[in-house]
Amino acid sequence: MTKLVEWLVGVTVVLVGWAVVSFDLLDLRLPDTYREVAWPMPLYLLVSFGCYSLATVGYRVATFNDCEEAARELQEQIKEAKEDLRKKGLKM
Amino acid sequence: ATAVDQAVGMSLVVFSLVLFTYYSVWVIVLPFVARDHILHNYFLPREYSVILPGVAAIVVLICILWKNRKPKKVD
């Protein structure tokens, strides 16, 4: 049983469960409020996943570990290297 | 992270939290709340909870496709 098949089986089971509740395929006659909550579920999960992704990106941008000293040192070294190469005849 | 980065990052986090909370209340909580409760005044009719994400998704898709358009190669 490959991972793909496992995923497809899982997704199908969830989808069938959702369809049965949303469209009353088995004539279970569930109370209307439950049906009203169930039917937008796929879209709701998608929106939740989008919000989670957005929050993760935002959080990681805010807490990114800048190394300002290392950045300055690197710029210095780039200048030195350019000078060195220019002296040795490389046209920039 | 620079101050601007932190501001942008944190505002993204806050925005997604607000959006998630509003949408969750809209989709999951409201059906169980009595029809005449004032809470319903703060939320659009239920159909929009499906239409608005759909429209937003289409707009995002169009923006991505527009940014990635490349001219046809001439043979």
Backbone of each chain as nested JSON, in Angstrom:
{
  "chains": [
    {"id": "A", "residues": [
      {"number": 1, "name": "MET", "atoms": {"N": [0.861, -1.194, 0.0], "CA": [0.0, 0.0, 0.0], "C": [0.895, 1.242, 0.0]}},
      {"number": 2, "name": "THR", "atoms": {"N": [0.969, 1.937, -1.116], "CA": [1.832, 3.117, -1.197], "C": [1.189, 4.272, -0.427]}},
      {"number": 3, "name": "LYS", "atoms": {"N": [2.039, 5.302, -0.155], "CA": [1.539, 6.469, 0.562], "C": [0.419, 7.137, -0.231]}},
      {"number": 4, "name": "LEU", "atoms": {"N": [0.574, 7.16, -1.556], "CA": [-0.441, 7.796, -2.392], "C": [-1.787, 7.116, -2.221]}},
      {"number": 5, "name": "VAL", "atoms": {"N": [-1.765, 5.762, -2.272], "CA": [-3.019, 5.027, -2.128], "C": [-3.614, 5.289, -0.752]}},
      {"number": 6, "name": "GLU", "atoms": {"N": [-2.764, 5.28, 0.28], "CA": [-3.259, 5.577, 1.635], "C": [-3.949, 6.925, 1.687]}},
      {"number": 7, "name": "TRP", "atoms": {"N": [-3.292, 7.93, 1.122], "CA": [-3.851, 9.288, 1.11], "C": [-5.178, 9.324, 0.377]}},
      {"number": 8, "name": "LEU", "atoms": {"N": [-5.218, 8.674, -0.785], "CA": [-6.447, 8.694, -1.581], "C": [-7.589, 8.024, -0.826]}},
      {"number": 9, "name": "VAL", "atoms": {"N": [-7.289, 6.907, -0.164], "CA": [-8.321, 6.223, 0.607], "C": [-8.833, 7.131, 1.722]}},
      {"number": 10, "name": "GLY", "atoms": {"N": [-7.881, 7.743, 2.458], "CA": [-8.27, 8.631, 3.552], "C": [-9.123, 9.782, 3.063]}},
      {"number": 11, "name": "VAL", "atoms": {"N": [-8.667, 10.442, 1.974], "CA": [-9.401, 11.584, 1.43], "C": [-10.793, 11.149, 0.968]}},
      {"number": 12, "name": "THR", "atoms": {"N": [-10.88, 9.974, 0.31], "CA": [-12.175, 9.498, -0.17], "C": [-13.134, 9.256, 0.986]}},
      {"number": 13, "name": "VAL", "atoms": {"N": [-12.625, 8.623, 2.048], "CA": [-13.491, 8.351, 3.202], "C": [-14.044, 9.656, 3.768]}},
      {"number": 14, "name": "VAL", "atoms": {"N": [-13.138, 10.65, 3.937], "CA": [-13.58, 11.942, 4.48], "C": [-14.607, 12.594, 3.556]}},
      {"number": 15, "name": "LEU", "atoms": {"N": [-14.325, 12.562, 2.243], "CA": [-15.24, 13.166, 1.278], "C": [-16.611, 12.5, 1.296]}},
      {"number": 16, "name": "VAL", "atoms": {"N": [-16.61, 11.161, 1.355], "CA": [-17.882, 10.446, 1.372], "C": [-18.667, 10.812, 2.635]}},
      {"number": 17, "name": "GLY", "atoms": {"N": [-17.971, 10.827, 3.793], "CA": [-18.63, 11.223, 5.034], "C": [-19.242, 12.601, 4.931]}},
      {"number": 18, "name": "TRP", "atoms": {"N": [-18.471, 13.537, 4.347], "CA": [-18.965, 14.905, 4.184], "C": [-20.184, 14.948, 3.269]}},
      {"number": 19, "name": "ALA", "atoms": {"N": [-20.113, 14.225, 2.145], "CA": [-21.214, 14.235, 1.179], "C": [-22.483, 13.654, 1.799]}},
      {"number": 20, "name": "VAL", "atoms": {"N": [-22.32, 12.543, 2.556], "CA": [-23.49, 11.921, 3.175], "C": [-24.182, 12.894, 4.117]}},
      {"number": 21, "name": "VAL", "atoms": {"N": [-23.375, 13.617, 4.91], "CA": [-23.974, 14.562, 5.859], "C": [-24.55, 15.772, 5.133]}},
      {"number": 22, "name": "SER", "atoms": {"N": [-23.802, 16.314, 4.173], "CA": [-24.228, 17.557, 3.527], "C": [-25.451, 17.367, 2.659]}},
      {"number": 23, "name": "PHE", "atoms": {"N": [-25.483, 16.303, 1.867], "CA": [-26.573, 16.149, 0.899], "C": [-27.578, 15.102, 1.318]}},
      {"number": 24, "name": "ASP", "atoms": {"N": [-27.466, 14.605, 2.563], "CA": [-28.444, 13.663, 3.111], "C": [-28.619, 12.448, 2.201]}},
      {"number": 25, "name": "LEU", "atoms": {"N": [-27.477, 11.836, 1.786], "CA": [-27.547, 10.751, 0.815], "C": [-28.149, 9.479, 1.399]}},
      {"number": 26, "name": "LEU", "atoms": {"N": [-28.052, 9.306, 2.736], "CA": [-28.588, 8.091, 3.333], "C": [-29.916, 8.361, 4.039]}},
      {"number": 27, "name": "ASP", "atoms": {"N": [-30.498, 9.528, 3.775], "CA": [-31.779, 9.896, 4.397], "C": [-31.733, 9.759, 5.909]}},
      {"number": 28, "name": "LEU", "atoms": {"N": [-30.626, 10.285, 6.519], "CA": [-30.492, 10.169, 7.957], "C": [-31.35, 11.191, 8.687]}},
      {"number": 29, "name": "ARG", "atoms": {"N": [-31.825, 12.2, 7.944], "CA": [-32.676, 13.24, 8.528], "C": [-32.002, 13.891, 9.736]}},
      {"number": 30, "name": "LEU", "atoms": {"N": [-30.726, 14.333, 9.557], "CA": [-30.016, 15.036, 10.63], "C": [-30.62, 16.425, 10.807]}},
      {"number": 31, "name": "PRO", "atoms": {"N": [-30.481, 16.985, 12.058], "CA": [-31.007, 18.346, 12.246], "C": [-30.356, 19.331, 11.279]}},
      {"number": 32, "name": "ASP", "atoms": {"N": [-31.128, 20.322, 10.828], "CA": [-30.663, 21.249, 9.793], "C": [-29.382, 21.989, 10.146]}},
      {"number": 33, "name": "THR", "atoms": {"N": [-29.223, 22.343, 11.453], "CA": [-28.03, 23.112, 11.825], "C": [-26.759, 22.308, 11.548]}},
      {"number": 34, "name": "TYR", "atoms": {"N": [-26.793, 20.986, 11.792], "CA": [-25.595, 20.188, 11.527], "C": [-25.279, 20.162, 10.058]}},
      {"number": 35, "name": "ARG", "atoms": {"N": [-26.309, 20.075, 9.224], "CA": [-26.069, 20.065, 7.789], "C": [-25.52, 21.416, 7.357]}},
      {"number": 36, "name": "GLU", "atoms": {"N": [-26.045, 22.487, 7.967], "CA": [-25.601, 23.825, 7.594], "C": [-24.137, 24.052, 7.96]}},
      {"number": 37, "name": "VAL", "atoms": {"N": [-23.687, 23.436, 9.057], "CA": [-22.278, 23.563, 9.443], "C": [-21.412, 22.674, 8.57]}},
      {"number": 38, "name": "ALA", "atoms": {"N": [-21.921, 21.474, 8.209], "CA": [-21.083, 20.498, 7.512], "C": [-20.756, 20.901, 6.076]}},
      {"number": 39, "name": "TRP", "atoms": {"N": [-21.747, 21.478, 5.366], "CA": [-21.5, 21.585, 3.921], "C": [-20.397, 22.546, 3.512]}},
      {"number": 40, "name": "PRO", "atoms": {"N": [-20.107, 23.673, 4.234], "CA": [-18.952, 24.458, 3.781], "C": [-17.615, 23.917, 4.276]}},
      {"number": 41, "name": "MET", "atoms": {"N": [-17.565, 22.752, 4.911], "CA": [-16.343, 22.248, 5.537], "C": [-15.127, 22.191, 4.625]}},
      {"number": 42, "name": "PRO", "atoms": {"N": [-15.216, 21.644, 3.414], "CA": [-13.997, 21.619, 2.581], "C": [-13.424, 23.013, 2.366]}},
      {"number": 43, "name": "LEU", "atoms": {"N": [-14.303, 23.982, 2.076], "CA": [-13.832, 25.347, 1.873], "C": [-13.254, 25.917, 3.164]}},
      {"number": 44, "name": "TYR", "atoms": {"N": [-13.904, 25.608, 4.29], "CA": [-13.425, 26.11, 5.575], "C": [-12.035, 25.594, 5.878]}},
      {"number": 45, "name": "LEU", "atoms": {"N": [-11.805, 24.294, 5.613], "CA": [-10.479, 23.716, 5.855], "C": [-9.441, 24.388, 4.966]}},
      {"number": 46, "name": "LEU", "atoms": {"N": [-9.823, 24.689, 3.724], "CA": [-8.905, 25.363, 2.814], "C": [-8.551, 26.749, 3.326]}},
      {"number": 47, "name": "VAL", "atoms": {"N": [-9.559, 27.508, 3.772], "CA": [-9.32, 28.853, 4.304], "C": [-8.448, 28.778, 5.555]}},
      {"number": 48, "name": "SER", "atoms": {"N": [-8.733, 27.806, 6.431], "CA": [-7.916, 27.653, 7.644], "C": [-6.471, 27.371, 7.296]}},
      {"number": 49, "name": "PHE", "atoms": {"N": [-6.265, 26.472, 6.311], "CA": [-4.908, 26.158, 5.899], "C": [-4.219, 27.397, 5.337]}},
      {"number": 50, "name": "GLY", "atoms": {"N": [-4.958, 28.202, 4.545], "CA": [-4.393, 29.437, 4.022], "C": [-3.992, 30.384, 5.139]}},
      {"number": 51, "name": "CYS", "atoms": {"N": [-4.854, 30.539, 6.149], "CA": [-4.537, 31.419, 7.286], "C": [-3.314, 30.916, 8.025]}},
      {"number": 52, "name": "TYR", "atoms": {"N": [-3.248, 29.592, 8.23], "CA": [-2.097, 29.02, 8.929], "C": [-0.816, 29.289, 8.152]}},
      {"number": 53, "name": "SER", "atoms": {"N": [-0.854, 29.096, 6.826], "CA": [0.339, 29.34, 6.009], "C": [0.757, 30.794, 6.1]}},
      {"number": 54, "name": "LEU", "atoms": {"N": [-0.222, 31.707, 5.985], "CA": [0.076, 33.136, 6.04], "C": [0.7, 33.507, 7.377]}},
      {"number": 55, "name": "ALA", "atoms": {"N": [0.121, 32.974, 8.475], "CA": [0.637, 33.273, 9.809], "C": [2.054, 32.744, 9.97]}},
      {"number": 56, "name": "THR", "atoms": {"N": [2.322, 31.535, 9.46], "CA": [3.661, 30.95, 9.563], "C": [4.68, 31.797, 8.82]}},
      {"number": 57, "name": "VAL", "atoms": {"N": [4.335, 32.201, 7.586], "CA": [5.251, 33.04, 6.807], "C": [5.519, 34.339, 7.552]}},
      {"number": 58, "name": "GLY", "atoms": {"N": [4.454, 34.998, 8.038], "CA": [4.609, 36.258, 8.756], "C": [5.475, 36.103, 9.987]}},
      {"number": 59, "name": "TYR", "atoms": {"N": [5.223, 35.054, 10.748], "CA": [5.979, 34.837, 11.976], "C": [7.449, 34.612, 11.679]}},
      {"number": 60, "name": "ARG", "atoms": {"N": [7.726, 33.819, 10.633], "CA": [9.127, 33.533, 10.338], "C": [9.843, 34.734, 9.751]}},
      {"number": 61, "name": "VAL", "atoms": {"N": [9.106, 35.604, 9.042], "CA": [9.723, 36.85, 8.586], "C": [10.074, 37.716, 9.794]}},
      {"number": 62, "name": "ALA", "atoms": {"N": [9.156, 37.795, 10.761], "CA": [9.372, 38.667, 11.923], "C": [10.506, 38.166, 12.809]}},
      {"number": 63, "name": "THR", "atoms": {"N": [10.698, 36.838, 12.907], "CA": [11.699, 36.314, 13.831], "C": [12.958, 35.857, 13.122]}},
      {"number": 64, "name": "PHE", "atoms": {"N": [13.144, 36.328, 11.859], "CA": [14.303, 35.875, 11.111], "C": [15.576, 36.373, 11.769]}},
      {"number": 65, "name": "ASN", "atoms": {"N": [16.615, 35.512, 11.784], "CA": [17.852, 35.811, 12.485], "C": [18.847, 36.559, 11.6]}},
      {"number": 66, "name": "ASP", "atoms": {"N": [18.752, 37.891, 11.584], "CA": [19.73, 38.658, 10.821], "C": [21.076, 38.632, 11.531]}},
      {"number": 67, "name": "CYS", "atoms": {"N": [22.174, 38.515, 10.788], "CA": [23.496, 38.627, 11.39], "C": [24.116, 39.893, 10.831]}},
      {"number": 68, "name": "GLU", "atoms": {"N": [23.843, 41.051, 11.501], "CA": [24.246, 42.309, 10.88], "C": [25.744, 42.467, 10.789]}},
      {"number": 69, "name": "GLU", "atoms": {"N": [26.454, 41.982, 11.825], "CA": [27.916, 42.116, 11.79], "C": [28.513, 41.301, 10.666]}},
      {"number": 70, "name": "ALA", "atoms": {"N": [28.001, 40.071, 10.521], "CA": [28.515, 39.216, 9.456], "C": [28.22, 39.832, 8.097]}},
      {"number": 71, "name": "ALA", "atoms": {"N": [27.048, 40.48, 7.961], "CA": [26.691, 41.112, 6.683], "C": [27.662, 42.238, 6.363]}},
      {"number": 72, "name": "ARG", "atoms": {"N": [27.964, 43.076, 7.39], "CA": [28.906, 44.178, 7.168], "C": [30.268, 43.642, 6.797]}},
      {"number": 73, "name": "GLU", "atoms": {"N": [30.71, 42.621, 7.529], "CA": [32.022, 42.036, 7.258], "C": [32.083, 41.527, 5.83]}},
      {"number": 74, "name": "LEU", "atoms": {"N": [31.002, 40.892, 5.384], "CA": [30.958, 40.368, 4.028], "C": [31.075, 41.488, 3.003]}},
      {"number": 75, "name": "GLN", "atoms": {"N": [30.362, 42.602, 3.226], "CA": [30.432, 43.726, 2.295], "C": [31.859, 44.269, 2.224]}},
      {"number": 76, "name": "GLU", "atoms": {"N": [32.525, 44.353, 3.386], "CA": [33.931, 44.795, 3.423], "C": [34.792, 43.897, 2.558]}},
      {"number": 77, "name": "GLN", "atoms": {"N": [34.602, 42.603, 2.759], "CA": [35.422, 41.64, 2.014], "C": [35.158, 41.74, 0.509]}},
      {"number": 78, "name": "ILE", "atoms": {"N": [33.906, 42.005, 0.127], "CA": [33.598, 42.152, -1.296], "C": [34.335, 43.36, -1.854]}},
      {"number": 79, "name": "LYS", "atoms": {"N": [34.326, 44.481, -1.069], "CA": [35.056, 45.678, -1.531], "C": [36.535, 45.388, -1.704]}},
      {"number": 80, "name": "GLU", "atoms": {"N": [37.097, 44.733, -0.703], "CA": [38.531, 44.409, -0.775], "C": [38.836, 43.561, -1.994]}},
      {"number": 81, "name": "ALA", "atoms": {"N": [37.986, 42.561, -2.226], "CA": [38.224, 41.653, -3.349], "C": [38.152, 42.407, -4.663]}},
      {"number": 82, "name": "LYS", "atoms": {"N": [37.155, 43.335, -4.779], "CA": [37.031, 44.105, -6.015], "C": [38.269, 44.957, -6.246]}},
      {"number": 83, "name": "GLU", "atoms": {"N": [38.743, 45.629, -5.177], "CA": [39.955, 46.444, -5.292], "C": [41.123, 45.606, -5.77]}},
      {"number": 84, "name": "ASP", "atoms": {"N": [41.259, 44.467, -5.129], "CA": [42.373, 43.572, -5.439], "C": [42.361, 43.17, -6.918]}},
      {"number": 85, "name": "LEU", "atoms": {"N": [41.179, 42.775, -7.373], "CA": [41.071, 42.33, -8.763], "C": [41.306, 43.488, -9.717]}},
      {"number": 86, "name": "ARG", "atoms": {"N": [40.811, 44.676, -9.36], "CA": [41.014, 45.839, -10.212], "C": [42.502, 46.126, -10.371]}},
      {"number": 87, "name": "LYS", "atoms": {"N": [43.242, 46.043, -9.242], "CA": [44.684, 46.286, -9.302], "C": [45.352, 45.281, -10.212]}},
      {"number": 88, "name": "LYS", "atoms": {"N": [44.827, 44.038, -10.181], "CA": [45.468, 43.0, -10.989], "C": [45.028, 43.061, -12.437]}},
      {"number": 89, "name": "GLY", "atoms": {"N": [44.218, 44.043, -12.789], "CA": [43.934, 44.26, -14.199], "C": [42.553, 43.839, -14.649]}},
      {"number": 90, "name": "LEU", "atoms": {"N": [41.728, 43.248, -13.772], "CA": [40.406, 42.8, -14.216], "C": [39.506, 44.022, -14.349]}},
      {"number": 91, "name": "LYS", "atoms": {"N": [38.883, 44.218, -15.543], "CA": [38.02, 45.365, -15.736], "C": [36.626, 45.067, -15.177]}},
      {"number": 92, "name": "MET", "atoms": {"N": [36.116, 46.009, -14.348], "CA": [34.782, 45.779, -13.744], "C": [33.731, 46.634, -14.421]}}
    ]},
    {"id": "B", "residues": [
      {"number": 1, "name": "ALA", "atoms": {"N": [15.838, 40.317, 12.54], "CA": [14.954, 40.929, 11.55], "C": [14.835, 42.423, 11.806]}},
      {"number": 2, "name": "THR", "atoms": {"N": [14.841, 43.194, 10.742], "CA": [14.723, 44.65, 10.887], "C": [13.347, 45.017, 11.421]}},
      {"number": 3, "name": "ALA", "atoms": {"N": [13.216, 46.264, 11.875], "CA": [11.946, 46.711, 12.464], "C": [10.811, 46.603, 11.459]}},
      {"number": 4, "name": "VAL", "atoms": {"N": [11.095, 46.97, 10.207], "CA": [10.056, 46.894, 9.169], "C": [9.628, 45.438, 8.981]}},
      {"number": 5, "name": "ASP", "atoms": {"N": [10.632, 44.531, 8.9], "CA": [10.327, 43.103, 8.754], "C": [9.437, 42.626, 9.881]}},
      {"number": 6, "name": "GLN", "atoms": {"N": [9.782, 43.04, 11.121], "CA": [8.993, 42.588, 12.263], "C": [7.573, 43.114, 12.181]}},
      {"number": 7, "name": "ALA", "atoms": {"N": [7.449, 44.4, 11.79], "CA": [6.109, 44.993, 11.687], "C": [5.278, 44.255, 10.651]}},
      {"number": 8, "name": "VAL", "atoms": {"N": [5.871, 44.027, 9.475], "CA": [5.137, 43.337, 8.407], "C": [4.771, 41.926, 8.858]}},
      {"number": 9, "name": "GLY", "atoms": {"N": [5.753, 41.203, 9.417], "CA": [5.515, 39.829, 9.846], "C": [4.41, 39.748, 10.874]}},
      {"number": 10, "name": "MET", "atoms": {"N": [4.503, 40.596, 11.898], "CA": [3.496, 40.553, 12.952], "C": [2.122, 40.947, 12.422]}},
      {"number": 11, "name": "SER", "atoms": {"N": [2.067, 41.907, 11.501], "CA": [0.745, 42.288, 10.984], "C": [0.145, 41.148, 10.167]}},
      {"number": 12, "name": "LEU", "atoms": {"N": [0.982, 40.376, 9.47], "CA": [0.473, 39.205, 8.762], "C": [-0.127, 38.21, 9.746]}},
      {"number": 13, "name": "VAL", "atoms": {"N": [0.596, 37.989, 10.874], "CA": [0.115, 37.04, 11.874], "C": [-1.229, 37.496, 12.433]}},
      {"number": 14, "name": "VAL", "atoms": {"N": [-1.298, 38.776, 12.81], "CA": [-2.54, 39.312, 13.393], "C": [-3.679, 39.21, 12.383]}},
      {"number": 15, "name": "PHE", "atoms": {"N": [-3.381, 39.591, 11.119], "CA": [-4.416, 39.542, 10.086], "C": [-4.963, 38.132, 9.914]}},
      {"number": 16, "name": "SER", "atoms": {"N": [-4.061, 37.128, 9.847], "CA": [-4.561, 35.762, 9.652], "C": [-5.334, 35.268, 10.869]}},
      {"number": 17, "name": "LEU", "atoms": {"N": [-4.925, 35.686, 12.07], "CA": [-5.674, 35.276, 13.261], "C": [-7.084, 35.859, 13.233]}},
      {"number": 18, "name": "VAL", "atoms": {"N": [-7.175, 37.165, 12.9], "CA": [-8.484, 37.824, 12.847], "C": [-9.361, 37.146, 11.807]}},
      {"number": 19, "name": "LEU", "atoms": {"N": [-8.775, 36.918, 10.613], "CA": [-9.533, 36.294, 9.532], "C": [-10.027, 34.907, 9.929]}},
      {"number": 20, "name": "PHE", "atoms": {"N": [-9.122, 34.115, 10.554], "CA": [-9.493, 32.76, 10.951], "C": [-10.626, 32.792, 11.972]}},
      {"number": 21, "name": "THR", "atoms": {"N": [-10.513, 33.69, 12.966], "CA": [-11.548, 33.767, 14.003], "C": [-12.886, 34.165, 13.414]}},
      {"number": 22, "name": "TYR", "atoms": {"N": [-12.884, 35.232, 12.592], "CA": [-14.14, 35.703, 11.992], "C": [-14.772, 34.605, 11.163]}},
      {"number": 23, "name": "TYR", "atoms": {"N": [-13.956, 33.954, 10.306], "CA": [-14.487, 32.924, 9.421], "C": [-15.002, 31.731, 10.213]}},
      {"number": 24, "name": "SER", "atoms": {"N": [-14.275, 31.359, 11.3], "CA": [-14.723, 30.221, 12.111], "C": [-16.069, 30.507, 12.759]}},
      {"number": 25, "name": "VAL", "atoms": {"N": [-16.2, 31.704, 13.336], "CA": [-17.491, 32.062, 13.953], "C": [-18.587, 32.025, 12.894]}},
      {"number": 26, "name": "TRP", "atoms": {"N": [-18.277, 32.602, 11.714], "CA": [-19.254, 32.681, 10.63], "C": [-19.76, 31.304, 10.23]}},
      {"number": 27, "name": "VAL", "atoms": {"N": [-18.801, 30.36, 10.028], "CA": [-19.169, 29.056, 9.472], "C": [-19.665, 28.096, 10.553]}},
      {"number": 28, "name": "ILE", "atoms": {"N": [-18.987, 28.093, 11.741], "CA": [-19.262, 27.03, 12.706], "C": [-20.189, 27.476, 13.837]}},
      {"number": 29, "name": "VAL", "atoms": {"N": [-20.01, 28.71, 14.325], "CA": [-20.773, 29.122, 15.511], "C": [-22.167, 29.633, 15.16]}},
      {"number": 30, "name": "LEU", "atoms": {"N": [-22.234, 30.497, 14.099], "CA": [-23.499, 31.164, 13.801], "C": [-24.709, 30.248, 13.6]}},
      {"number": 31, "name": "PRO", "atoms": {"N": [-24.57, 29.081, 12.91], "CA": [-25.765, 28.238, 12.723], "C": [-26.408, 27.814, 14.045]}},
      {"number": 32, "name": "PHE", "atoms": {"N": [-25.618, 27.804, 15.138], "CA": [-26.176, 27.371, 16.418], "C": [-26.713, 28.525, 17.242]}},
      {"number": 33, "name": "VAL", "atoms": {"N": [-26.603, 29.757, 16.715], "CA": [-27.05, 30.927, 17.459], "C": [-28.443, 31.312, 16.978]}},
      {"number": 34, "name": "ALA", "atoms": {"N": [-29.33, 31.684, 17.894], "CA": [-30.725, 31.993, 17.55], "C": [-30.8, 33.067, 16.478]}},
      {"number": 35, "name": "ARG", "atoms": {"N": [-31.782, 32.951, 15.61], "CA": [-31.945, 33.831, 14.447], "C": [-31.964, 35.306, 14.811]}},
      {"number": 36, "name": "ASP", "atoms": {"N": [-32.551, 35.649, 16.01], "CA": [-32.74, 37.073, 16.326], "C": [-31.634, 37.645, 17.207]}},
      {"number": 37, "name": "HIS", "atoms": {"N": [-30.573, 36.86, 17.48], "CA": [-29.454, 37.338, 18.309], "C": [-28.705, 38.443, 17.567]}},
      {"number": 38, "name": "ILE", "atoms": {"N": [-28.207, 39.506, 18.294], "CA": [-27.543, 40.614, 17.607], "C": [-26.259, 40.19, 16.921]}},
      {"number": 39, "name": "LEU", "atoms": {"N": [-25.653, 39.061, 17.344], "CA": [-24.389, 38.635, 16.742], "C": [-24.51, 38.544, 15.222]}},
      {"number": 40, "name": "HIS", "atoms": {"N": [-25.682, 38.14, 14.735], "CA": [-25.869, 37.978, 13.292], "C": [-25.678, 39.283, 12.529]}},
      {"number": 41, "name": "ASN", "atoms": {"N": [-25.875, 40.454, 13.235], "CA": [-25.718, 41.738, 12.547], "C": [-24.289, 42.003, 12.119]}},
      {"number": 42, "name": "TYR", "atoms": {"N": [-23.336, 41.304, 12.759], "CA": [-21.932, 41.57, 12.441], "C": [-21.423, 40.694, 11.311]}},
      {"number": 43, "name": "PHE", "atoms": {"N": [-22.291, 39.832, 10.801], "CA": [-21.852, 38.907, 9.763], "C": [-22.739, 39.019, 8.543]}},
      {"number": 44, "name": "LEU", "atoms": {"N": [-22.084, 38.906, 7.364], "CA": [-22.843, 38.924, 6.115], "C": [-23.696, 37.662, 6.007]}},
      {"number": 45, "name": "PRO", "atoms": {"N": [-24.679, 37.669, 5.083], "CA": [-25.454, 36.439, 4.868], "C": [-24.554, 35.253, 4.537]}},
      {"number": 46, "name": "ARG", "atoms": {"N": [-24.993, 34.076, 4.91], "CA": [-24.157, 32.887, 4.861], "C": [-23.594, 32.551, 3.479]}},
      {"number": 47, "name": "GLU", "atoms": {"N": [-24.364, 32.912, 2.429], "CA": [-23.892, 32.58, 1.077], "C": [-22.518, 33.188, 0.833]}},
      {"number": 48, "name": "TYR", "atoms": {"N": [-22.284, 34.41, 1.399], "CA": [-21.012, 35.092, 1.15], "C": [-19.836, 34.36, 1.748]}},
      {"number": 49, "name": "SER", "atoms": {"N": [-20.088, 33.478, 2.738], "CA": [-18.964, 32.739, 3.319], "C": [-18.398, 31.739, 2.327]}},
      {"number": 50, "name": "VAL", "atoms": {"N": [-19.132, 31.472, 1.245], "CA": [-18.605, 30.616, 0.184], "C": [-18.159, 31.466, -1.0]}},
      {"number": 51, "name": "ILE", "atoms": {"N": [-18.956, 32.5, -1.334], "CA": [-18.663, 33.322, -2.505], "C": [-17.354, 34.09, -2.326]}},
      {"number": 52, "name": "LEU", "atoms": {"N": [-17.162, 34.721, -1.141], "CA": [-15.989, 35.575, -0.956], "C": [-14.659, 34.823, -1.057]}},
      {"number": 53, "name": "PRO", "atoms": {"N": [-14.483, 33.663, -0.369], "CA": [-13.23, 32.926, -0.595], "C": [-13.055, 32.494, -2.036]}},
      {"number": 54, "name": "GLY", "atoms": {"N": [-14.149, 32.114, -2.698], "CA": [-14.056, 31.721, -4.101], "C": [-13.538, 32.845, -4.963]}},
      {"number": 55, "name": "VAL", "atoms": {"N": [-14.137, 34.045, -4.78], "CA": [-13.702, 35.203, -5.561], "C": [-12.25, 35.555, -5.239]}},
      {"number": 56, "name": "ALA", "atoms": {"N": [-11.905, 35.53, -3.931], "CA": [-10.526, 35.842, -3.525], "C": [-9.542, 34.88, -4.166]}},
      {"number": 57, "name": "ALA", "atoms": {"N": [-9.895, 33.578, -4.189], "CA": [-9.001, 32.582, -4.787], "C": [-8.797, 32.864, -6.268]}},
      {"number": 58, "name": "ILE", "atoms": {"N": [-9.896, 33.228, -6.965], "CA": [-9.783, 33.503, -8.397], "C": [-8.909, 34.727, -8.63]}},
      {"number": 59, "name": "VAL", "atoms": {"N": [-9.099, 35.77, -7.8], "CA": [-8.294, 36.987, -7.951], "C": [-6.811, 36.675, -7.741]}},
      {"number": 60, "name": "VAL", "atoms": {"N": [-6.498, 35.889, -6.692], "CA": [-5.101, 35.522, -6.423], "C": [-4.514, 34.744, -7.593]}},
      {"number": 61, "name": "LEU", "atoms": {"N": [-5.311, 33.797, -8.131], "CA": [-4.853, 33.007, -9.272], "C": [-4.537, 33.902, -10.463]}},
      {"number": 62, "name": "ILE", "atoms": {"N": [-5.454, 34.856, -10.737], "CA": [-5.245, 35.749, -11.873], "C": [-3.984, 36.579, -11.676]}},
      {"number": 63, "name": "CYS", "atoms": {"N": [-3.753, 37.071, -10.44], "CA": [-2.545, 37.864, -10.17], "C": [-1.295, 37.037, -10.43]}},
      {"number": 64, "name": "ILE", "atoms": {"N": [-1.3, 35.785, -9.951], "CA": [-0.122, 34.93, -10.135], "C": [0.116, 34.677, -11.618]}},
      {"number": 65, "name": "LEU", "atoms": {"N": [-0.95, 34.356, -12.365], "CA": [-0.78, 34.097, -13.786], "C": [-0.316, 35.356, -14.512]}},
      {"number": 66, "name": "TRP", "atoms": {"N": [-0.839, 36.521, -14.107], "CA": [-0.462, 37.773, -14.769], "C": [1.024, 38.063, -14.553]}},
      {"number": 67, "name": "LYS", "atoms": {"N": [1.512, 37.852, -13.286], "CA": [2.912, 38.125, -12.999], "C": [3.833, 37.172, -13.75]}},
      {"number": 68, "name": "ASN", "atoms": {"N": [3.328, 35.973, -14.056], "CA": [4.184, 34.975, -14.692], "C": [4.006, 34.882, -16.189]}},
      {"number": 69, "name": "ARG", "atoms": {"N": [3.343, 35.898, -16.818], "CA": [3.16, 35.755, -18.256], "C": [4.495, 36.009, -18.964]}},
      {"number": 70, "name": "LYS", "atoms": {"N": [4.791, 35.134, -19.906], "CA": [6.018, 35.295, -20.678], "C": [5.664, 35.382, -22.149]}},
      {"number": 71, "name": "PRO", "atoms": {"N": [6.382, 36.216, -22.921], "CA": [6.044, 36.358, -24.338], "C": [6.315, 35.062, -25.088]}},
      {"number": 72, "name": "LYS", "atoms": {"N": [5.516, 34.818, -26.125], "CA": [5.684, 33.576, -26.902], "C": [6.996, 33.654, -27.634]}},
      {"number": 73, "name": "LYS", "atoms": {"N": [7.682, 32.506, -27.702], "CA": [8.947, 32.472, -28.412], "C": [8.675, 32.513, -29.913]}},
      {"number": 74, "name": "VAL", "atoms": {"N": [9.488, 33.311, -30.639], "CA": [9.319, 33.36, -32.092], "C": [10.355, 32.449, -32.727]}},
      {"number": 75, "name": "ASP", "atoms": {"N": [9.895, 31.489, -33.505], "CA": [10.83, 30.531, -34.122], "C": [11.518, 31.14, -35.323]}}
    ]}
  ]
}
